[in-house]
Amino acid sequence: MLKMCLTICGLVVDDNLFQAAVMTDIGPRLLEAFNCADTKLKAAKSRLLFIDCQMGSYTHVTPCAFPDRPGRPDVPALLAPRFVPRRRITTGKTGRIALLHAIAHIELNAIDLALDMAGRYASYGLPFDFVKDWLSVANDEAKHFTLLSDRLESLGSFYGDLPAHDGLWEAALATRNDLAGRLAIAPLVLEARGLDVTPQLIHKVTAVGDQESADILQIIMEDEVGHVATGKKWFDFVCGCERRDPISSWQGLVRHYFKGDLKPPFNIEARTAANFSAAFYGPLAAGRPSLQPLDNPQN
């Protein structure tokens, strides 16, 4: 199974990585993947970690000091969001490359957010299923990054070829000492936003004849429903342990950590499929009371 994952990742890894070993504490390998600066190797390490965990190689995670920032290559240059150029999606490659590069950057950050979630909060005494769930998310995000990276290369570009912004990791820094805050923001604001905007992106890319990129975005869209559901599951769990009302707690954390209102229209169908009801986000929507479902441009 490990050799199959190697083939999927498209990498040649040293044989030592495949030697069977009895390991119970997953913390050091989480930290190793988090600190890895090679993006393709980070993705491969994350996928191998998930497989090893599924095979029962690990039973717990001990608290270890995660750095504030993950390992990163020298490129892309990170700019303030307002300075990252936006390009129209057309039949030319430039706009599509810019879009795919931006999403690849999001997915790379999402790998590290999932690894960070699994390891940073070990001292909270959560069930090991928490680690397993976030490794499953990391595995998906690694798959997404690899698909996007390969697609960029097929279009004559590569990840790191364009500037990107650091907004996602700024949210991680703000919530690094608050598990409920991290769960409220990363999966239930940032990833949930992806459910809202991705259908339109799929429509635009399809409209210019790029079905290969559209298919990748569709895979990402379908997986992200599960990621939001995972975030909601564990947010509810933490609220239950602390005897807090999930809805009012989530709204308070969003007001505290997130800048601005939540932007409709919302993909209510996808959010509901993730067990994330409008009772949570509706009252925080910009321009209330107009809470309209997202039109499906493919219908």
C-alpha positions in Angstrom: 0.0 0.0 0.0 2.9 2.4 0.8 4.4 1.7 -2.7 1.0 2.5 -4.2 1.0 5.8 -2.4 4.6 6.5 -3.7 3.3 6.0 -7.2 0.3 8.3 -6.6 2.7 11.0 -5.3 5.0 10.6 -8.2 8.1 10.6 -6.0 11.1 8.4 -5.4 11.6 8.2 -1.7 14.5 6.7 0.2 13.9 3.0 1.1 14.2 3.8 4.8 10.9 5.5 4.7 9.3 2.1 4.0 10.9 0.0 6.7 8.3 -1.3 9.0 8.6 0.1 12.5 6.5 -0.1 15.6 5.7 3.5 16.3 3.0 4.8 18.6 3.6 8.5 19.0 2.7 10.3 15.8 3.8 13.8 17.0 7.4 13.7 15.6 6.2 12.8 12.1 3.5 15.5 12.2 6.2 18.0 13.1 8.5 16.7 10.3 5.8 17.1 7.6 4.8 20.5 9.0 8.4 21.7 8.9 9.2 20.3 5.4 10.0 23.2 3.0 9.7 21.1 -0.2 6.1 21.4 -1.2 5.9 18.1 -3.1 7.7 16.2 -0.4 5.4 17.8 2.2 2.4 16.5 0.3 4.0 13.0 0.0 4.9 12.9 3.7 1.3 13.9 4.6 -0.2 11.2 2.5 2.2 8.6 3.9 1.3 9.7 7.4 -2.4 9.2 6.7 -1.8 5.7 5.4 0.4 4.7 8.3 -2.2 6.0 10.7 -4.9 4.0 8.9 -2.7 0.9 9.2 -2.6 1.3 13.0 1.0 2.3 13.4 0.1 5.1 15.8 -2.1 5.2 18.9 -1.5 8.7 20.4 0.1 12.1 20.0 2.2 13.7 22.7 2.4 17.4 23.1 5.3 18.9 21.2 6.2 22.5 20.3 4.9 23.4 16.9 6.5 26.5 15.4 4.3 29.4 14.5 4.9 28.9 10.8 5.3 25.9 8.6 8.3 25.1 6.4 8.1 26.9 3.1 10.2 27.3 -0.1 11.7 30.6 -1.1 8.9 31.2 -3.6 6.2 32.4 -4.0 6.8 35.9 -2.7 4.1 36.7 -0.2 2.3 40.0 -0.6 -0.6 41.8 1.2 -3.8 40.5 -0.4 -4.6 43.9 -2.0 -1.3 43.7 -3.9 -1.8 40.2 -5.4 -2.9 40.9 -9.0 -6.2 39.5 -10.3 -6.7 38.3 -13.8 -9.7 37.4 -15.8 -10.4 33.8 -16.8 -10.3 33.6 -20.6 -9.3 31.1 -23.2 -5.7 32.3 -22.8 -3.6 30.6 -20.2 -2.6 33.6 -18.1 -5.8 34.0 -16.1 -6.3 30.3 -15.5 -2.7 29.9 -14.3 -3.3 32.7 -11.9 -6.4 31.1 -10.6 -4.9 27.7 -10.2 -1.8 29.1 -8.6 -3.9 30.9 -6.0 -5.9 27.8 -5.2 -2.7 25.7 -5.0 -1.4 28.2 -2.4 -4.7 27.8 -0.5 -4.3 24.0 -0.6 -0.7 24.1 0.5 -1.8 26.2 3.5 -4.6 23.7 4.1 -2.1 20.8 4.4 -0.3 22.7 7.1 -3.5 23.8 8.9 -4.6 20.1 9.1 -1.2 18.9 10.3 -1.1 21.8 12.8 -4.6 20.9 14.0 -3.6 17.3 14.6 -0.4 18.2 16.5 -0.6 21.6 18.1 -3.6 20.8 20.4 -2.3 17.5 21.7 -2.3 18.9 25.3 -6.1 19.3 25.1 -6.5 15.5 25.7 -8.7 14.9 22.7 -9.5 11.4 21.4 -7.1 10.0 18.9 -9.9 10.1 16.4 -9.3 13.9 16.3 -5.8 13.2 14.9 -7.1 10.6 12.5 -9.8 12.9 11.2 -7.3 15.8 10.5 -4.8 13.5 8.9 -7.6 12.4 6.6 -8.1 16.1 5.8 -4.3 16.6 5.3 -4.3 13.7 2.9 -7.1 15.2 0.8 -5.4 18.6 0.8 -2.1 17.0 -0.3 -4.0 15.3 -3.1 -5.5 18.7 -4.2 -2.1 20.4 -4.1 -0.5 17.7 -6.2 -3.3 17.8 -8.8 -3.0 21.6 -9.0 0.8 21.6 -9.1 0.8 19.1 -11.9 -1.8 21.0 -13.8 0.2 24.2 -13.5 3.2 22.5 -14.9 1.1 21.1 -17.8 0.2 24.7 -18.6 3.8 25.8 -18.6 3.9 27.2 -15.1 4.6 25.9 -11.6 3.7 26.6 -8.0 5.8 29.6 -6.8 5.9 31.2 -10.2 3.4 34.0 -9.1 3.1 36.0 -5.9 0.6 34.9 -3.2 -0.8 36.3 0.1 -0.5 35.2 3.7 -4.0 35.7 4.8 -4.7 32.1 5.6 -1.7 31.7 7.9 -2.5 35.0 9.6 -5.8 33.3 10.7 -3.8 30.3 12.0 -1.5 32.6 14.0 -4.4 34.4 15.6 -5.9 31.1 16.8 -2.8 29.1 17.6 -3.6 29.1 21.4 -7.4 28.6 21.0 -8.7 25.3 19.7 -12.3 26.4 19.6 -11.2 29.5 17.7 -9.2 27.5 15.2 -12.1 25.2 14.5 -14.5 28.1 14.2 -12.3 29.9 11.7 -10.3 27.5 9.6 -12.9 24.9 8.5 -16.1 26.8 9.4 -15.3 30.2 7.8 -12.4 29.8 5.4 -13.1 26.3 4.0 -16.9 27.0 4.1 -16.2 30.0 1.9 -14.7 27.7 -0.6 -18.0 25.8 -0.9 -19.6 29.2 -1.8 -17.2 30.3 -4.5 -16.0 27.1 -6.1 -19.2 26.3 -8.2 -18.8 29.7 -10.0 -15.1 29.0 -10.6 -15.9 25.6 -12.1 -18.5 27.3 -14.3 -16.0 29.9 -15.5 -13.2 27.4 -16.2 -15.6 25.1 -18.1 -16.9 28.0 -20.1 -13.5 28.6 -21.6 -13.0 25.0 -22.5 -10.6 23.9 -19.7 -12.4 20.7 -18.6 -9.2 19.3 -17.0 -9.0 22.2 -14.5 -12.7 22.1 -13.9 -12.5 18.4 -13.0 -9.8 19.2 -10.4 -11.9 21.9 -8.9 -14.9 19.6 -8.7 -12.8 17.0 -6.8 -11.8 19.8 -4.4 -15.3 21.0 -4.0 -16.6 17.5 -3.1 -13.8 16.8 -0.6 -14.3 20.2 1.1 -17.8 19.3 2.1 -16.3 16.6 4.3 -13.7 18.9 5.7 -16.3 21.4 6.8 -18.2 18.5 8.3 -15.1 17.4 10.2 -14.6 20.9 11.6 -18.3 21.1 12.6 -18.1 17.7 14.3 -15.1 18.7 16.5 -16.3 22.2 17.2 -19.5 20.6 18.5 -17.4 18.2 20.5 -15.3 20.9 22.1 -18.4 23.0 22.9 -20.0 19.9 24.5 -17.0 19.3 26.7 -17.0 22.9 27.8 -20.8 23.1 28.1 -21.1 25.9 25.6 -23.8 26.6 23.1 -22.3 25.9 19.7 -24.2 28.5 17.8 -23.5 31.5 20.1 -20.0 30.3 20.8 -19.2 30.1 17.1 -20.7 33.5 16.4 -18.7 35.0 19.2 -15.4 33.5 18.0 -16.0 34.6 14.5 -16.7 38.2 15.7 -13.5 38.0 17.7 -11.1 36.5 15.1 -12.6 37.2 11.7 -12.4 40.6 10.1 -15.6 41.8 8.4 -18.9 40.1 7.7 -19.5 36.8 6.1 -20.3 37.3 2.4 -23.4 35.8 0.8 -24.6 34.2 -1.3 -24.0 31.0 0.6 -24.0 27.5 -0.9 -26.6 26.4 1.6 -27.0 23.0 0.0 -23.3 22.1 0.4 -23.1 23.7 3.9 -26.1 21.8 5.0 -24.6 18.6 3.7 -21.7 19.4 6.0 -24.1 19.6 8.9 -23.5 23.4 9.0 -26.8 25.1 9.3 -27.7 28.7 8.4 -28.6 29.2 12.1 -24.8 29.6 12.6 -23.8 31.9 9.8 -27.0 33.6 8.8 -27.0 36.2 11.5 -23.4 37.2 10.6 -24.1 37.6 6.9 -23.2 40.9 5.3 -26.4 42.8 4.2 -28.8 40.8 6.3 -31.6 39.8 6.2 -31.0 38.7 2.5 -29.9 35.1 3.1 -30.3 33.6 -0.4 -29.1 30.2 -1.5 -26.3 30.1 -4.1 -27.5 29.6 -7.6 -26.0 26.6 -9.3 -24.5 27.9 -12.5 -24.3 24.4 -14.0 -28.1 23.9 -13.8 
